[in-house]
Amino acid sequence: MFTGIVAAVGRIVEAGQGPSAVRLVVDPGTLDVADVGIGDSVAVNGCCLTVVATPREGARALLAFDVSAETLRCTSGLDAAGPVNLEKALRLADRLGGHLMTGHVDGLGTVVSLDPVPEGAGWGSHRLVVDAPRELARFIAAKGSVAVQGVSLTVNAVAGTRFEVNLIPHTLDATTLRGLMPGARVNLEIDLVARYVARLAEHDS
């Protein structure tokens, strides 16, 4: 389980052929990985991956993951070098600062826009607008939670399949979201509560 509170921005430094489909090697940046070992889970851009090796590059500890073809099919940003949002798995003693997440990406959204909020209406923040797949849009509600690229965010507004969130300066500084451009594909995970409420409603009907 994860919270969607990104601990560090790392970087995929290698994406090559692996035993499954792709072997990723990630430089964790400022993330403390002293307590991370083989078999542990780490969210990479919101996707829960299992550590399969802990290679070193000089004094730096790196993390290696095997990514299956199925995971590559339903996610974005895990098949080439580039920056990634990282979060270690939640411990029972940790604070739950975002919302409970599984790290199982539900689908890919498309960025519509990322624009500064007009001065006087939240100056310094940016408004991110995303189109969600129709099958996921029904789970996204105003004031509810959604994860974009592994970042826990509060939904400000919803219109059809399109939703918008507000990104404060800290979120822009601490994640990869600041680099999103219109047309970019982003990993989405819907709120667990919304998923189960919808399932219960289907059962009752």
Sequence and secondary structure as in RCSB ss.txt:
>XXXX:A:sequence
MFTGIVAAVGRIVEAGQGPSAVRLVVDPGTLDVADVGIGDSVAVNGCCLTVVATPREGARALLAFDVSAETLRCT
SGLDAAGPVNLEKALRLADRLGGHLMTGHVDGLGTVVSLDPVPEGAGWGSHRLVVDAPRELARFIAAKGSVAVQG
VSLTVNAVAGTRFEVNLIPHTLDATTLRGLMPGARVNLEIDLVARYVARLAEHDS
>XXXX:A:secstr
 B S   EEEEEEEEEE SSSEEEEEE TT   TT  TT EEEETTEEEEEEE  EETTEE EEEEE HHHHHT 
SS SSSEEEEEEE   TTS   S  B S   EEEEEEEEEE  TTSSTT EEEEEE  HHHHTT  TT EEEETT
EEEEEEEEETTEEEEEE HHHHHHSSGGG  TT EEEEEE HHHHHHHHHHHHH 
